Amino acid sequence: MNTRLLLMVFLFFALVGQKVHSQFGFSHEIGVITGPVAFYSDYGQRYDFETNIGNVGWGVGIIHYLNFSYRADCNCYTRDTYFNDHFKIRSEIDYHKTNFDHLGEWVDPDKTSIIAEQLRAMKGSTSVFDIGAQLEFFPLSIRDFAAGAYKIAPFGSFGVHWVSFDPEVYSQLGPLNTPITTPPKYYNAFQQEGDSTWSIVMSAGIRYKLTTLSDLMLDARWQYYFSNWVDGLNPQEEYNGGIPVPENKANDWIFWLNIGYIYYLD
């Protein structure tokens, strides 16, 4: 992790570290999340089930909420407004890693061409660190849920995350960019260096009231990166004889299904 990332992490936790003594008319919640990450990349076949379930990694995160329905400084409810009773701001730090293989029709056992062998031998991975915030909407009353009026509270969210990624691409046949190891569309279409980008995040989920001061959370997230290099591959038509590359129609994105534990701070 470079110096800039360390500074961002320090600033994030410095903000959260002031939570108990907040004087700004809100309270705080902290939690952890973890779960499988399905990475939709330039590896494998587009819309292929084997590819979608094969290139799956695992992620973890630390989350923090600003809860506007309750004031930590006076242990009392805030003014009853629609925003206070239906919105929270969620900030978080996440990390996930995924290993990649070319899967699907073109690497089936009955495929014996040189390109099929090259695809089977091409491997990769990426490690992703991101930090950001989301506005989370609860259609039911946050106050009523906190008071135990119902056990389950659905929510949806939208936000922006800054992303740092570190990909690796290699072939078991030898160095890439040679006729022995690399299909034409992957010539000069891979990246081994780390880089950064931005992403948009949308999610939907539920909270389950576990105790007065704690919830369980199930969250399904879609995260779209503003880069096509997060997985380390970016195949191009120009290297493929002008033939379209169907697996490269969109930037990289993930679907992350996570479960979390959230604790309310007095």
C-alpha positions in Angstrom: 0.0 0.0 0.0 1.6 3.3 -1.0 1.9 6.5 1.0 -1.3 8.1 -0.5 -3.4 5.1 0.5 -2.0 5.0 4.0 -2.8 8.7 4.4 -6.4 8.2 3.2 -6.8 5.3 5.6 -5.5 7.4 8.4 -7.9 10.3 7.6 -10.8 7.9 7.4 -10.2 6.4 10.8 -9.4 9.8 12.3 -12.9 10.9 11.3 -14.5 7.7 12.7 -12.4 8.0 15.9 -14.3 11.2 16.8 -17.7 9.4 16.8 -18.3 9.2 20.5 -17.9 12.9 21.1 -19.8 14.1 18.0 -21.6 17.4 18.5 -23.1 17.7 15.0 -26.5 16.3 15.6 -26.1 12.7 14.6 -24.9 9.4 15.9 -22.6 6.7 14.5 -22.6 3.1 13.6 -19.7 0.9 12.7 -19.5 -2.6 11.2 -17.7 -5.2 9.1 -18.8 -6.9 5.8 -17.5 -9.9 3.9 -18.6 -12.1 1.1 -18.0 -13.5 -2.5 -17.2 -11.1 -5.4 -18.1 -12.1 -8.9 -15.8 -10.2 -11.2 -17.0 -9.5 -14.7 -13.8 -9.0 -16.6 -12.2 -9.6 -20.0 -11.4 -13.2 -19.1 -13.7 -15.9 -20.4 -16.8 -15.7 -22.4 -19.5 -13.0 -22.2 -22.8 -14.1 -20.6 -21.3 -17.5 -19.9 -22.4 -19.2 -16.6 -19.2 -21.1 -16.1 -17.2 -17.9 -16.5 -19.5 -16.0 -14.1 -19.2 -18.6 -11.3 -15.6 -19.4 -12.0 -14.0 -16.0 -11.7 -15.2 -15.3 -8.2 -13.0 -13.8 -5.4 -13.6 -12.7 -1.8 -13.9 -9.3 -0.2 -13.9 -7.7 3.2 -14.7 -4.2 4.3 -15.0 -1.8 7.3 -18.1 0.4 7.2 -19.2 3.5 9.1 -22.7 5.2 9.2 -23.8 8.7 10.0 -27.3 8.2 11.5 -29.3 11.4 11.4 -32.3 10.2 13.4 -30.5 10.1 16.7 -28.1 12.5 18.5 -25.1 11.0 20.3 -24.3 14.2 22.3 -27.7 14.2 24.1 -28.9 10.6 23.8 -32.1 11.9 22.1 -33.9 11.9 18.8 -33.2 14.6 16.3 -35.9 16.8 14.7 -38.3 14.5 12.9 -37.8 15.2 9.2 -38.1 12.9 6.2 -34.4 13.0 5.5 -33.4 12.2 9.1 -35.8 9.3 9.3 -35.0 7.7 5.9 -31.4 8.4 5.0 -28.0 7.5 6.3 -24.5 8.2 4.9 -22.3 5.2 4.6 -18.5 5.4 4.3 -16.3 2.4 3.9 -12.9 0.8 3.1 -13.0 -2.4 1.1 -10.5 -4.9 -0.2 -11.0 -7.9 -2.5 -9.0 -10.2 -4.6 -10.0 -12.4 -7.6 -8.0 -15.0 -9.6 -8.9 -15.3 -13.3 -9.1 -18.0 -15.9 -10.4 -18.1 -19.4 -13.5 -20.3 -19.1 -16.4 -21.1 -21.4 -16.9 -22.6 -24.9 -13.6 -21.6 -26.4 -11.6 -23.6 -23.9 -13.8 -26.7 -23.7 -11.8 -30.0 -23.6 -12.7 -30.7 -27.2 -11.0 -27.5 -28.4 -7.5 -28.4 -29.6 -6.4 -25.3 -31.5 -3.4 -23.3 -30.6 -5.6 -20.4 -29.4 -7.5 -22.7 -27.2 -4.2 -23.9 -25.6 -3.1 -20.3 -25.2 -6.3 -19.3 -23.5 -6.2 -22.2 -21.1 -2.6 -21.3 -20.2 -3.4 -17.6 -19.6 -4.0 -16.7 -15.9 -4.4 -13.6 -13.9 -5.5 -11.9 -10.7 -6.2 -8.5 -9.3 -6.2 -7.0 -5.9 -8.6 -4.1 -5.4 -8.6 -1.5 -2.6 -11.3 1.1 -2.5 -12.6 3.8 -0.3 -15.8 6.0 -0.6 -19.2 6.9 0.5 -22.8 6.1 -0.4 -26.2 7.7 0.4 -28.4 5.0 1.8 -32.2 5.2 1.7 -34.6 3.3 4.0 -38.2 3.3 2.8 -39.4 2.4 6.3 -38.8 4.6 9.3 -35.3 4.4 10.8 -36.6 5.5 14.2 -39.3 2.7 14.2 -36.7 0.1 13.2 -34.3 1.2 16.0 -37.2 1.0 18.5 -38.0 -2.5 17.5 -41.3 -1.9 15.7 -40.2 -4.3 13.0 -37.3 -6.8 12.6 -36.4 -6.2 9.0 -35.5 -2.9 7.2 -34.9 -2.9 3.5 -32.6 -0.3 1.9 -31.0 0.9 -1.3 -27.9 3.0 -1.8 -25.9 4.9 -4.4 -22.4 6.3 -4.1 -18.9 6.9 -5.5 -15.7 5.1 -4.6 -12.0 5.8 -5.4 -10.3 2.5 -6.4 -6.7 1.4 -6.4 -6.0 -1.9 -8.2 -2.9 -4.1 -8.7 -3.3 -6.7 -11.6 -1.1 -9.6 -12.7 -1.3 -11.4 -16.0 0.8 -14.3 -17.1 0.9 -17.5 -19.3 2.0 -20.9 -18.2 3.5 -21.3 -21.7 6.0 -18.5 -21.2 6.4 -14.7 -21.5 3.4 -12.9 -23.1 3.4 -11.1 -26.4 4.9 -14.0 -28.3 3.2 -16.2 -31.0 3.6 -19.2 -28.7 1.8 -17.7 -25.7 -0.6 -15.0 -26.8 -3.7 -14.9 -29.0 -3.6 -11.9 -31.4 -6.2 -9.8 -29.6 -4.2 -9.9 -26.4 -1.0 -8.5 -27.9 0.0 -5.4 -25.9 -3.4 -5.6 -24.3 -2.4 -6.4 -20.7 -1.1 -4.4 -17.8 1.0 -5.5 -14.9 1.4 -2.2 -13.0 -1.0 -0.9 -10.3 -3.2 2.0 -11.1 -6.2 3.9 -9.8 -9.7 4.9 -11.0 -13.2 5.9 -9.8 -16.3 3.8 -9.6 -20.0 4.1 -9.0 -21.7 1.8 -6.5 -25.3 0.8 -6.2 -26.7 -1.7 -3.7 -29.8 -3.2 -2.3 -30.2 -5.1 0.9 -31.9 -5.6 4.3 -31.0 -5.1 7.9 -32.2 -7.5 10.6 -32.5 -6.2 14.2 -30.3 -8.5 16.2 -30.3 -6.5 19.5 -31.1 -2.9 20.5 -27.6 -1.8 19.5 -26.7 -4.3 16.7 -28.0 -5.4 13.3 -27.1 -8.1 10.8 -27.0 -6.9 7.2 -27.3 -8.6 3.8 -26.2 -6.4 0.9 -26.0 -7.1 -2.9 -23.7 -4.6 -4.6 -23.1 -3.7 -8.2 -19.9 -1.6 -8.7 -18.8 -0.3 -12.1 -15.3 0.9 -12.7 -14.3 3.8 -14.9 -11.5 1.7 -16.3 -11.1 -1.4 -18.4 -7.7 -2.3 -16.9 -8.8 -3.3 -13.4 -8.4 -7.0 -14.3 -5.2 -6.4 -16.2 -6.6 -7.2 -19.7 -8.0 -4.9 -22.4 -8.2 -6.8 -25.7 -8.5 -4.7 -28.8 -10.1 -5.1 -32.2 -7.0 -3.7 -33.9 -5.0 -6.6 -32.7 -7.8 -9.1 -33.7 -7.9 -8.3 -37.4 -10.7 -5.7 -36.9 -13.0 -8.5 -35.5 -15.0 -7.2 -32.5 -14.1 -8.5 -29.1 -17.4 -9.3 -27.5 -16.0 -9.8 -24.0 -14.7 -6.2 -24.1 -18.0 -4.3 -24.7 -17.9 -2.7 -21.2 -15.5 -1.6 -18.5 -14.8 -4.1 -15.7 -17.4 -4.4 -13.0 -18.3 -6.6 -10.0 -21.3 -8.1 -8.2 -20.5 -8.4 -4.5 -22.9 -10.3 -2.1 -21.9 -9.6 1.4 -23.1 -10.1 4.9 -22.3 -7.7 7.7 -22.5 -6.9 11.4 -23.3 -3.4 12.5 -23.0 -1.9 16.0 -24.7 1.3 17.2 -22.4 3.6 19.2 -24.0 5.5 22.1 
